[in-house]
Amino acid sequence: MINVAVIHVKDLSKYLVKIGIIFLILFLLTRFLNVEKMKEKGAEVKSFFSNHSYSYCLDSTLPSIANHIEENTEKEKLNLSKTLLGVEFKVLDHIIQTTDLEINVEELTPDDTEELVRAEVATDVTTEIVTENNIATSYTDSYGSVEIKNQTDYGLTEEILTPNIDINKKNVLIFHTHTCESYTSSEAYPYEPTGNYRTTDLNFTVARVGTELENNLKSYGFQVIHDMTYHDHPAYSGSYNRSLETVQNILSQNQGYDIVFDLHRDAVGSGSEYAPKVKIGEEYAAQIMFVIGTNAGGLEHPNWQQNLKFAVKVQEKANELYPGLFRPILLTESRYNQHVAKAANIIEVGATGNTLEECLNSMKYLAKVMSKI
């Protein structure tokens, strides 16, 4: 009986590739790794690899194997190295495409997390305020580049405005007193209004803007709670009483949340004629405005100066990175529930004339600013 060895072509291909790679390494080591002649060989190595493909290098190291491949007169001559490499690279490509990459987010450092942001937000871009359909801004006080429109009788001293605050800057609570506030309908975000620039569909309101801010802040390593409870529906009256109850319940169950954003849309104007925006690079973003309350209206508010300092701190950095993204801070007599935390404030994103996409753009820049303070 004659014993016949059966060799599978696939197995042979793998062994040949491994042998070929070993020979290639040995060839390169013996050919080029002479320490005393490294400088002389440097140019030669560069020229060799620039003028020859990897498959050519492999072919040159496996002449004995190549000579054993029979020529097929009906087809092109088989190129051994390309065939073997093609097989192995296809296998490797399949492995890469079918392997799930798992990342333990809890083990990431803030620097690692920032590298995983969906699209890096540039800071070296030209910023320009769009004056068309805009309302001229005014202010009464300033601190460096930050402008404040003071509607109270309080005198704003340097001590009050200096942003020397001590808060937990990594936890953020976002909620909406006027959850149904919406924007000008657009081709990208059309919706059926259920009121004057209002809708109960939270995919098209300030709640959607809040979700965008939430996602961007999380990408920079912030811990974020985003509450989308309706506080202005079915009744608008009493919205602030209802939102206060919501926020107090959240804060009682979650410690260390000094930053509290009540995200709104500016109610100035009643139509599409007012759309405060800024051009950042090649895209348009709605302008943002801090509204800071005080105790001038008679309600207890021990945190208002801390709230104001935080707004100044954020706006300082925003003016450095994206001049014009923020309108002047509005300081008012009303408290607006901002007594609940040391860095509580209203953020008004755009106005009725802005589109939702402009407001979503603003949130990635606001998140970038927050990551830098």
ABEGO torsion letter per residue (X at the ends): XBBBBBBBAAAAAAAAAAAAAAAAAAAAAAAAABAAAAAAAAAAAAAAAAABBAAAAAAAAAAAAAAABBBBAABBBBBAAAAAAAAAAAAAAAAAAABBBBBBAAABBAAAAAAABABBBBABBBBBBBABGBBBBBBABBBEABBBBBABABBBBAAAABBBBBBBAABBBBBBABAABBBBBBAABBBBBAEBGBBABAAABAAAAAAAAAAAAAAAGBBBBBBABBAAOABABGAAAAAAAAAAAAAAABBGBABBBBBBBBABEABAABBBBBBBEABBBBBBBBBBBBAAAGBBBAAAAAAAAAAAAAAAAAAAABBGABBBBBBBABAGGAAABAABBBBBBEBAABBAAAAAAAAAAAAAAAAAX
